Amino acid sequence: MELPKIESRALKYGYANARVKGMKGLLLDQSTLEELVKVGTVDGMIELLQRTHYKGYFVKGSVRYSGSALIELAAGRSFLHAVDKLLSFTPKDSKPAVQALLRKFGLVNLKTLIHAKRLGKTYDDVRPYLFPVGGITEADFERIMKANEREIFKEVRHTELGAEMLASSTMVFSKQMRDTFNNALKNMNMFIQLETIMDAYIYLLMDKALSEVGGTEIQSIRRILKLEIDAKNILIVERMKKHGYEADKIKYALIRGGSLRDSFVEKLLDSKDLGATVSLIKSKFRRFTLKEGEVSLVDLEIALEKALAAEKTAAFHRSILSLGVVLGFLLLKEEEMNNIRKIAKAKEFAIPEAEVKEMLVVI
């Protein structure tokens, strides 16, 4: 006999969901984040983090790194450990969806590598900011960092992530991607174009894999990914408007795959001030809020991050006995990692506590 749907889901996801709920309980809460903000130094922050589940992630890197770089390294290792645990108990036929979502973090790694090469950094300089998930390994990191500007595309193509991106593109577009990679280090416009191409492909790959899983909770995760694209596109429009770019160039820089209609983009382009832009955003992001008088681009970016975090938290708590709980946790863990990084960097730049608190995205 076929089991009732709820019993079938309980058998398939009950254990995985129980484990994830336990992992969720270890995430840093608001009071801990506020304590991290209050300590006077990065070293004090490290000492405080060692009283949490981050204990043990600092040991190996403390010989070579210090300050915010050491915190970056610990945050990445904690994320990687969480990913390994998730994959160890996720049902076999659901793992491709988890791995698809991890492509997003593979993209972050790839962008970090290209940024570092543009700035002339070494592999040791950038290593704390990398974590080998999403189809790109530590061996890949080293090869890409050693490659000259004409060899970067070849090295990226040899990664699992790069191969998957190219497999989903046309021959003409693959050539365009190669030319963009080859010129991204010496031409800022090409670098911006490369970021747009990579974003579009990664979100396409994630959405395609998740669409094959199906289910109400998965639809919520897919919606959040589209909202991430929308948020990035809104910020692209506002930043490029601020620097005087023409409308056609701004449209060309937008990431494909979001849910913003052409009419919405046109209204953004025509908007003369951030106040009008905020009204437009509120029509798209139901959890978007800004305090009175906050109309800078930084305020806008933080408010969008918080609106997205609220969506991620809601998706996690709405999911019951499903893969959505596992995927939702990944999104929440990402926010924790981002918060720790923000606090560490803020201390190095002596940013006031009140401003740091406003930057945090509490989950």
C-alpha positions as CSV (number, residue, x, y, z in Angstrom):
1,M,0.0,0.0,0.0
2,E,1.1,3.5,-0.7
3,L,1.7,5.5,2.4
4,P,-0.3,8.8,3.0
5,K,1.7,11.8,1.8
6,I,2.6,13.1,5.3
7,E,3.8,9.7,6.5
8,S,5.9,9.3,3.4
9,R,7.5,12.7,4.0
10,A,8.1,11.9,7.6
11,L,9.9,8.7,6.7
12,K,12.0,10.4,4.1
13,Y,12.9,13.7,5.8
14,G,12.1,13.2,9.5
15,Y,15.7,12.4,10.5
16,A,17.3,15.0,8.3
17,N,14.8,17.7,9.5
18,A,15.5,16.8,13.2
19,R,19.2,17.1,12.6
20,V,18.8,20.5,10.9
21,K,16.6,21.8,13.7
22,G,19.5,21.0,16.1
23,M,22.0,22.8,13.9
24,K,19.7,25.8,13.7
25,G,19.8,26.0,17.5
26,L,23.6,26.6,17.3
27,L,23.4,29.6,15.1
28,L,24.5,32.8,16.8
29,D,21.5,34.7,18.2
30,Q,20.9,38.4,18.4
31,S,22.4,38.8,21.9
32,T,25.6,37.0,20.9
33,L,25.9,39.2,17.8
34,E,25.5,42.3,20.0
35,E,28.2,41.0,22.3
36,L,30.5,40.6,19.3
37,V,29.8,44.1,18.3
38,K,30.6,45.5,21.8
39,V,34.0,43.9,22.3
40,G,36.7,46.4,21.6
41,T,39.0,44.4,19.3
42,V,39.0,41.7,16.7
43,D,41.1,39.5,19.2
44,G,38.3,40.0,21.7
45,M,35.8,38.9,19.1
46,I,37.8,35.8,18.4
47,E,37.9,35.0,22.2
48,L,34.1,35.3,22.4
49,L,33.5,33.2,19.3
50,Q,35.6,30.4,20.8
51,R,32.9,30.1,23.5
52,T,30.4,29.2,20.8
53,H,30.2,26.4,18.2
54,Y,33.1,28.2,16.4
55,K,35.5,26.8,19.0
56,G,38.0,24.7,17.1
57,Y,37.8,26.5,13.7
58,F,40.5,29.0,14.7
59,V,43.2,26.6,15.7
60,K,44.6,25.5,12.4
61,G,44.7,29.0,10.9
62,S,46.0,30.9,13.9
63,V,49.7,30.2,12.9
64,R,49.5,32.0,9.6
65,Y,46.6,34.4,9.9
66,S,45.3,37.0,12.4
67,G,42.7,39.7,12.7
68,S,39.7,39.7,10.4
69,A,41.5,37.2,8.0
70,L,41.5,34.6,10.8
71,I,37.8,35.2,11.4
72,E,37.1,34.9,7.7
73,L,38.9,31.6,7.7
74,A,37.0,30.3,10.7
75,A,33.6,31.4,9.3
76,G,34.4,29.6,6.0
77,R,35.4,26.4,7.8
78,S,32.3,26.5,9.9
79,F,30.2,26.8,6.8
80,L,32.0,24.0,5.1
81,H,31.6,21.7,8.1
82,A,27.8,22.5,8.1
83,V,27.6,21.6,4.4
84,D,29.4,18.3,5.0
85,K,26.9,17.4,7.8
86,L,23.9,18.4,5.7
87,L,25.0,16.2,2.8
88,S,25.7,13.3,5.1
89,F,22.1,13.0,6.2
90,T,20.2,14.4,3.3
91,P,18.3,11.7,1.4
92,K,20.3,10.5,-1.7
93,D,17.8,11.6,-4.3
94,S,17.6,15.1,-2.7
95,K,21.3,15.8,-2.6
96,P,21.4,17.3,-6.2
97,A,19.1,20.1,-5.0
98,V,21.5,20.9,-2.1
99,Q,24.5,20.8,-4.4
100,A,22.7,23.0,-6.8
101,L,22.2,25.7,-4.1
102,L,25.9,25.4,-3.3
103,R,26.7,26.6,-6.8
104,K,25.9,30.0,-5.4
105,F,28.9,29.8,-3.1
106,G,31.1,28.4,-5.8
107,L,30.3,31.6,-7.7
108,V,31.3,33.7,-4.6
109,N,34.7,31.9,-4.6
110,L,35.2,32.5,-8.3
111,K,34.4,36.2,-8.0
112,T,36.8,36.5,-5.0
113,L,39.6,34.9,-7.0
114,I,39.1,37.3,-10.0
115,H,38.9,40.3,-7.7
116,A,42.2,39.2,-6.0
117,K,44.0,38.8,-9.3
118,R,42.8,42.3,-10.4
119,L,44.3,43.7,-7.2
120,G,47.6,41.7,-7.6
121,K,47.0,39.6,-4.5
122,T,48.7,36.3,-3.8
123,Y,46.9,33.0,-3.0
124,D,48.0,33.4,0.7
125,D,46.4,36.8,0.8
126,V,43.0,35.5,-0.5
127,R,42.9,32.0,1.0
128,P,41.0,33.0,4.2
129,Y,38.1,34.3,2.1
130,L,37.6,31.1,0.1
131,F,35.8,27.9,1.0
132,P,35.8,24.9,-1.4
133,V,32.1,24.2,-2.1
134,G,29.9,24.6,-5.1
135,G,32.0,22.9,-7.7
136,I,35.4,24.5,-7.0
137,T,38.2,22.9,-4.9
138,E,41.3,24.2,-3.2
139,A,43.4,22.8,-6.0
140,D,41.2,24.9,-8.4
141,F,41.8,28.0,-6.3
142,E,45.6,27.6,-6.5
143,R,45.6,26.9,-10.3
144,I,43.4,29.9,-11.0
145,M,45.5,32.2,-8.9
146,K,48.7,31.0,-10.6
147,A,47.3,31.4,-14.1
148,N,48.1,34.5,-16.2
149,E,45.2,36.5,-17.8
150,R,45.2,34.4,-21.0
151,E,44.9,31.1,-19.0
152,I,42.2,32.0,-16.5
153,F,39.3,30.8,-18.7
154,K,41.0,27.5,-19.3
155,E,41.5,26.9,-15.6
156,V,37.9,27.9,-14.8
157,R,36.7,25.6,-17.5
158,H,38.5,22.7,-15.9
159,T,36.6,23.2,-12.6
160,E,33.3,21.3,-12.0
161,L,31.5,24.7,-11.7
162,G,33.0,26.1,-14.9
163,A,32.2,22.9,-16.9
164,E,28.6,23.0,-15.8
165,M,28.3,26.7,-16.7
166,L,29.7,26.0,-20.2
167,A,27.6,22.9,-20.7
168,S,24.5,25.0,-20.4
169,S,25.6,27.7,-22.8
170,T,25.7,28.0,-26.6
171,M,29.0,27.9,-28.6
172,V,28.7,31.6,-29.3
173,F,28.1,32.5,-25.7
174,S,30.9,30.3,-24.6
175,K,33.3,32.3,-26.8
176,Q,31.9,35.5,-25.4
177,M,32.5,34.2,-21.9
178,R,36.1,33.2,-22.7
179,D,36.8,36.7,-24.2
180,T,35.3,38.3,-21.2
181,F,37.4,36.2,-18.8
182,N,40.6,37.0,-20.8
183,N,40.0,40.8,-20.5
184,A,38.4,41.0,-17.1
185,L,41.7,41.7,-15.3
186,K,42.7,44.7,-17.3
187,N,39.3,46.2,-18.2
188,M,36.8,47.2,-15.5
189,N,33.8,47.2,-17.8
190,M,34.7,43.7,-18.9
191,F,35.0,42.7,-15.2
192,I,31.5,44.0,-14.5
193,Q,30.2,42.2,-17.6
194,L,31.9,39.0,-16.4
195,E,30.2,39.3,-13.0
196,T,26.8,39.7,-14.7
197,I,27.4,36.6,-16.9
198,M,28.4,34.5,-13.9
199,D,25.5,35.6,-11.8
200,A,23.1,34.8,-14.6
201,Y,24.4,31.3,-15.2
202,I,24.7,30.3,-11.5
203,Y,21.1,31.3,-10.8
204,L,20.0,29.6,-14.0
205,L,21.7,26.3,-12.9
206,M,20.3,26.6,-9.3
207,D,16.7,27.3,-10.5
208,K,16.8,24.5,-13.1
209,A,18.0,21.9,-10.5
210,L,15.4,23.0,-7.9
211,S,12.6,23.0,-10.5
212,E,13.2,19.3,-11.1
213,V,12.6,18.6,-7.4
214,G,9.3,20.4,-7.1
215,G,7.1,20.9,-4.0
216,T,5.7,24.0,-2.3
217,E,8.7,24.6,-0.1
218,I,11.1,24.3,-3.0
219,Q,9.0,27.0,-4.8
220,S,9.6,29.3,-1.8
221,I,13.4,28.8,-2.2
222,R,13.2,29.4,-5.9
223,R,11.3,32.6,-5.2
224,I,14.0,33.8,-2.8
225,L,16.7,33.2,-5.4
226,K,14.8,35.3,-7.8
227,L,14.4,38.0,-5.2
228,E,18.2,37.9,-4.7
229,I,18.6,38.7,-8.4
230,D,16.0,41.4,-8.1
231,A,17.8,43.0,-5.2
232,K,21.2,42.9,-7.1
233,N,19.6,44.4,-10.2
234,I,18.0,47.3,-8.2
235,L,21.4,48.1,-6.7
236,I,23.1,47.8,-10.1
237,V,20.6,50.4,-11.5
238,E,21.1,52.8,-8.6
239,R,24.9,52.6,-8.5
240,M,25.3,53.0,-12.3
241,K,22.8,55.9,-12.3
242,K,24.9,57.5,-9.6
243,H,28.0,57.3,-11.8
244,G,26.2,58.7,-14.9
245,Y,25.8,55.6,-17.0
246,E,23.3,55.7,-19.9
247,A,20.1,53.6,-19.6
248,D,21.1,51.1,-22.4
249,K,24.4,50.3,-20.6
250,I,22.6,49.9,-17.3
251,K,20.1,47.5,-18.8
252,Y,23.0,45.5,-20.4
253,A,24.6,45.1,-17.0
254,L,21.5,43.6,-15.3
255,I,21.4,39.9,-14.3
256,R,19.0,37.7,-16.2
257,G,16.6,35.4,-14.4
258,G,14.9,37.7,-11.8
259,S,11.3,38.7,-11.7
260,L,11.5,42.4,-12.3
261,R,9.4,43.4,-15.3
262,D,10.7,45.8,-18.0
263,S,8.2,48.4,-16.8
264,F,9.6,48.2,-13.3
265,V,13.2,48.7,-14.5
266,E,12.1,51.7,-16.6
267,K,10.5,53.3,-13.6
268,L,13.8,52.7,-11.6
269,L,15.7,54.3,-14.4
270,D,13.4,57.3,-14.5
271,S,13.4,57.7,-10.7
272,K,15.1,61.0,-9.8
273,D,15.9,60.3,-6.2
274,L,16.2,57.4,-3.8
275,G,13.0,58.3,-2.1
276,A,11.0,57.5,-5.2
277,T,13.1,54.3,-5.6
278,V,12.2,53.2,-2.1
279,S,8.5,53.4,-3.0
280,L,9.1,51.2,-6.0
281,I,11.0,48.6,-3.9
282,K,8.3,48.4,-1.3
283,S,5.9,47.3,-4.0
284,K,8.2,44.4,-4.8
285,F,9.7,43.4,-1.4
286,R,6.9,43.0,1.1
287,R,9.4,42.9,4.1
288,F,11.4,45.9,3.0
289,T,11.6,48.7,5.6
290,L,13.7,51.9,5.9
291,K,13.8,54.2,8.9
292,E,12.8,57.8,8.3
293,G,15.6,59.8,6.6
294,E,17.6,56.7,5.5
295,V,18.0,57.2,1.8
296,S,21.7,56.5,1.0
297,L,22.8,53.6,-1.2
298,V,24.3,51.9,1.8
299,D,21.0,52.2,3.7
300,L,19.2,50.8,0.7
301,E,21.6,47.8,0.4
302,I,21.3,46.9,4.1
303,A,17.5,47.2,4.0
304,L,17.4,44.8,1.0
305,E,19.6,42.4,2.8
306,K,17.3,42.4,5.8
307,A,14.2,42.0,3.6
308,L,15.8,38.9,2.0
309,A,16.9,37.5,5.4
310,A,13.3,37.8,6.6
311,E,12.2,35.8,3.6
312,K,14.8,33.1,4.2
313,T,13.8,32.8,7.9
314,A,10.1,32.5,7.0
315,A,10.9,29.9,4.4
316,F,12.8,27.8,6.9
317,H,10.0,28.0,9.5
318,R,7.2,27.3,7.0
319,S,8.9,24.1,5.8
320,I,7.8,20.9,7.5
321,L,9.2,17.5,6.9
322,S,10.7,18.5,3.6
323,L,13.9,19.3,1.7
324,G,13.0,23.0,2.2
325,V,14.2,22.8,5.8
326,V,17.6,21.6,4.7
327,L,17.9,24.3,1.9
328,G,16.5,27.0,4.2
329,F,19.2,26.2,6.8
330,L,21.9,26.8,4.2
331,L,20.5,30.3,3.5
332,L,20.4,31.1,7.3
333,K,24.0,29.8,7.8
334,E,25.1,32.1,4.9
335,E,23.6,35.1,6.8
336,E,25.5,34.1,10.0
337,M,28.7,34.0,8.1
338,N,28.1,37.4,6.5
339,N,27.3,38.9,9.9
340,I,30.6,37.7,11.4
341,R,32.5,39.1,8.5
342,K,30.8,42.5,8.7
343,I,31.5,42.8,12.5
344,A,35.2,41.9,12.0
345,K,35.8,44.3,9.1
346,A,33.9,47.1,11.0
347,K,36.3,46.7,13.9
348,E,39.3,47.1,11.7
349,F,37.9,50.2,10.2
350,A,36.7,51.6,13.6
351,I,33.1,51.9,12.5
352,P,30.9,53.0,15.5
353,E,28.9,50.3,17.3
354,A,25.5,51.8,16.4
355,E,26.3,51.7,12.7
356,V,27.5,48.1,12.9
357,K,24.3,47.0,14.5
358,E,22.3,48.5,11.7
359,M,24.4,46.6,9.2
360,L,23.6,43.2,10.8
361,V,21.0,40.9,9.4
362,V,19.5,39.0,12.4
363,I,18.0,35.6,11.6
